Amino acid sequence: MISSPCNSYCKFENDICKSCGRTREHLFNWIKYTEEERIAIMNELNTNKKQMNNKIELIGYYGNDAVHACSAWTSTTRELTDEKIKRIDKLLAMLARDGHHTPFEKSAIHFLVDTDIASHIHLLKHRISSLNAESARYKELKEDKYYIPEDWNDIEVSNWPNDMPMRYWTDVLKDYTEMGNGLYHKCIADLEPVLGRKRAKESARFFKTYNSQIQADVMFNMRSFANFIKLRNSQHAQKEIREIAQRMWDLVATIEGEPFKFTLEAIWNGRN
């Protein structure tokens, strides 16, 4: 048996197959390589750009601690005196602690995220966030991005045949995902002449796996962000969404000038 990362969907760009990551030289010489050389190349391809960590980018924000405080003080006077500015931290802590959350809706934080579909579903469940995402119904997903859990590294597949190279669950998931991606593109090509482009795209996506990554535009106000952090940056949450929540938190906490310093302190202390 000759080991190969091929999934029967070949598309070249700059002499590199976008599906398996091999160069034309690799493909020409593949049968000439020793099995050890083939495995070494495949291991190198495992770091290929299609295997990505989930990525989160803060692309904008509106508001700050003073905006939240002024919203709460609207019932009396919004004038920000020096004395009131000194009390903003205590006011926001009291609002979060006592359940007066409406003032925290007067701000927005805006993210662009690339996540596996399983984590994307977790984001969708927070219906008080605003979310738009790329859709395999309206376009063919040409870039086959996917996520491989890093905590699977070095976990071997049990009862693997002794005459085959050692396999790890990361390898199996990679091969399974690549096979699904190859079938996805081939299915679109075969369905389109019969069912039309729209139906081909929307139904071929059933071959896409849960670890496939898609991009989404996500916006929270600080009240909805507090709810998201409470539920998803928790020991009870799945590892991937927990890491996404922590990264979002870190990005907001490190905005230059710390505009949400006291808001974040109030949210964190009011989680329980």
C-alpha positions in Angstrom: 0.0 0.0 0.0 1.3 3.5 -1.0 0.4 6.1 1.6 -1.0 9.3 0.0 -2.8 12.4 1.1 -4.8 12.5 -2.2 -8.6 12.9 -1.9 -9.2 12.7 -5.6 -9.9 16.5 -5.9 -7.0 18.2 -7.6 -6.8 21.9 -8.2 -3.5 23.6 -8.7 -2.5 27.2 -7.9 1.2 28.2 -8.3 2.1 24.6 -8.8 0.6 23.5 -5.5 -2.5 21.3 -5.2 -5.0 23.3 -3.1 -6.6 20.1 -1.9 -3.7 18.0 -0.6 -0.9 20.6 -0.4 1.6 18.7 -2.5 3.7 20.3 -5.3 3.7 19.1 -8.9 7.2 17.7 -8.2 5.8 15.7 -5.2 3.0 14.2 -7.4 5.4 13.4 -10.3 7.8 11.6 -8.0 5.3 10.2 -5.4 5.6 6.6 -6.6 9.4 6.8 -6.7 9.7 8.0 -3.1 10.3 5.4 -0.4 7.4 4.9 2.1 9.5 6.8 4.7 9.9 9.7 2.4 6.2 9.8 1.6 5.3 9.7 5.3 7.8 12.5 6.0 6.2 14.7 3.3 2.7 13.9 4.7 3.8 14.9 8.2 5.1 18.2 6.8 1.8 18.8 5.1 0.0 18.4 8.4 1.1 21.9 9.2 -0.5 23.0 5.9 -2.4 26.3 6.0 -5.8 24.7 5.8 -5.4 23.3 9.3 -5.9 26.3 11.4 -6.6 27.3 15.0 -9.8 29.2 15.3 -9.1 32.9 14.8 -10.7 35.9 16.4 -10.1 39.5 15.4 -11.6 42.6 17.1 -12.6 44.9 14.2 -14.3 47.7 16.1 -16.1 48.9 19.1 -18.3 51.7 20.4 -18.7 53.0 23.9 -16.8 52.9 27.2 -17.3 52.8 30.9 -18.5 56.4 30.9 -21.2 55.6 28.3 -22.6 52.9 30.5 -22.5 55.2 33.6 -24.2 58.1 31.8 -26.9 55.7 30.7 -27.6 54.7 34.3 -27.5 58.4 35.4 -30.0 59.5 32.8 -32.7 59.1 35.5 -31.1 62.0 37.4 -28.5 63.9 35.4 -26.0 62.9 32.7 -23.5 65.6 33.6 -20.2 63.9 34.3 -18.6 65.9 37.1 -15.2 65.0 38.5 -16.8 63.5 41.6 -19.1 61.3 39.4 -16.2 60.1 37.2 -14.4 58.9 40.4 -17.5 56.8 41.2 -17.9 55.1 37.8 -16.2 51.9 38.9 -18.5 51.5 42.0 -21.6 52.4 40.0 -20.9 49.7 37.3 -20.1 47.1 39.9 -23.4 47.8 41.6 -25.4 47.7 38.3 -23.9 44.3 37.5 -24.2 42.9 41.0 -27.9 43.9 41.4 -29.1 43.0 38.0 -29.5 46.5 36.5 -28.1 45.4 33.1 -29.8 47.8 30.6 -27.0 50.5 30.7 -24.6 47.8 29.5 -26.6 47.6 26.2 -25.4 51.0 25.2 -22.1 49.8 23.7 -20.9 47.4 21.0 -17.9 45.1 20.4 -17.4 43.8 16.9 -15.5 40.6 16.0 -14.5 38.7 12.8 -14.1 35.0 13.6 -13.0 31.9 11.8 -14.3 28.9 13.7 -15.2 25.3 13.3 -18.9 24.7 12.7 -19.5 23.2 16.1 -18.2 26.4 17.8 -20.2 28.5 15.3 -23.3 26.8 16.5 -22.5 27.8 20.1 -22.2 31.4 18.8 -25.6 31.1 17.1 -27.2 30.0 20.3 -26.5 33.5 21.8 -29.5 35.0 20.1 -28.9 38.4 21.7 -25.7 38.8 19.7 -25.8 39.9 16.0 -24.2 37.4 13.6 -23.8 37.0 9.9 -21.7 34.2 8.4 -20.5 32.9 5.0 -22.9 30.4 3.6 -22.3 27.3 1.6 -25.8 27.7 0.3 -24.9 30.8 -1.6 -21.3 30.0 -2.7 -19.0 27.1 -3.1 -16.5 27.1 -0.2 -13.3 27.0 -2.3 -10.9 27.3 0.7 -11.2 24.0 2.6 -10.3 25.3 6.1 -10.6 23.0 9.0 -9.8 22.6 12.7 -7.8 19.8 14.3 -8.0 19.6 18.1 -4.5 20.1 19.5 -5.2 18.0 22.5 -5.6 15.0 20.3 -1.9 15.1 19.4 0.0 11.8 20.0 -3.2 9.8 20.8 -2.9 6.6 18.9 -5.7 4.7 17.2 -6.2 1.4 18.9 -6.0 -1.9 17.1 -4.4 -0.3 14.0 -3.0 -3.0 11.6 0.6 -3.8 12.4 1.7 -3.7 8.7 0.6 -0.1 8.3 2.4 3.1 9.5 1.5 4.3 13.0 -1.7 6.4 12.9 -3.0 8.9 15.3 -6.5 10.2 15.7 -5.3 13.6 14.3 -4.3 11.8 11.1 -7.7 10.0 10.9 -9.6 13.2 11.4 -7.5 15.0 8.8 -8.0 12.2 6.2 -11.7 12.0 7.0 -12.1 15.8 6.6 -10.1 15.9 3.4 -12.2 13.1 1.9 -15.4 15.0 2.8 -13.9 18.2 1.2 -13.0 16.3 -2.0 -16.5 14.7 -2.2 -18.1 18.1 -1.6 -16.4 19.7 -4.6 -17.0 16.6 -6.8 -20.6 16.4 -5.8 -21.2 20.1 -6.7 -19.7 19.5 -10.2 -21.9 16.4 -10.8 -25.1 17.8 -9.4 -25.0 21.2 -11.0 -25.8 20.1 -14.6 -28.8 18.1 -13.3 -30.1 20.2 -10.4 -28.7 23.6 -11.1 -26.0 25.5 -9.3 -28.1 26.7 -6.3 -29.4 23.2 -5.3 -26.0 21.6 -6.0 -24.3 24.0 -3.5 -26.8 23.8 -0.8 -27.1 20.0 -0.8 -23.4 19.1 -1.4 -22.5 20.9 1.9 -23.8 17.7 3.7 -20.3 16.4 3.0 -18.8 19.2 5.1 -17.7 18.0 8.6 -18.2 19.7 11.9 -14.6 20.7 12.1 -14.8 22.7 8.8 -14.2 26.3 9.5 -16.4 29.2 8.3 -16.1 33.0 8.8 -18.6 35.0 10.8 -19.1 38.6 11.7 -20.3 38.8 15.3 -21.3 41.8 17.4 -22.3 41.9 21.1 -23.5 44.7 23.3 -21.8 44.5 26.7 -24.9 42.9 28.3 -25.0 40.1 25.8 -21.2 39.7 26.0 -21.5 39.3 29.8 -24.0 36.5 29.2 -21.7 34.9 26.6 -18.7 35.0 28.9 -20.6 33.6 31.8 -21.8 30.6 29.8 -18.9 29.9 27.4 -15.8 30.9 29.4 -16.8 28.3 32.0 -15.2 25.0 33.0 -18.5 23.4 31.8 -18.2 24.7 28.2 -16.5 22.8 25.4 -12.8 23.5 25.1 -13.0 25.2 21.6 -15.8 27.7 22.5 -14.1 28.4 25.9 -10.9 29.3 24.1 -12.9 31.6 21.7 -14.6 33.3 24.6 -11.3 33.8 26.4 -9.6 35.3 23.3 -12.5 37.7 22.8 -12.2 38.8 26.4 -8.5 39.3 26.1 -8.9 41.4 22.9 -11.5 43.7 24.6 -9.4 43.9 27.8 -6.3 45.0 25.9 -7.9 47.8 23.8 -5.6 50.8 24.0 -6.7 53.1 26.8 -8.8 50.4 28.5 -12.2 52.0 27.7 -14.1 49.0 29.3 -11.8 48.5 32.3 -14.5 48.9 35.0 -17.2 47.3 32.8 -15.1 44.1 32.5 -14.3 44.1 36.2 -18.1 44.3 36.9 -18.9 41.5 34.4 -16.2 39.2 35.8 -17.1 39.8 39.4 -20.8 39.3 38.6 -20.5 36.0 36.8 -21.8 33.9 39.7 
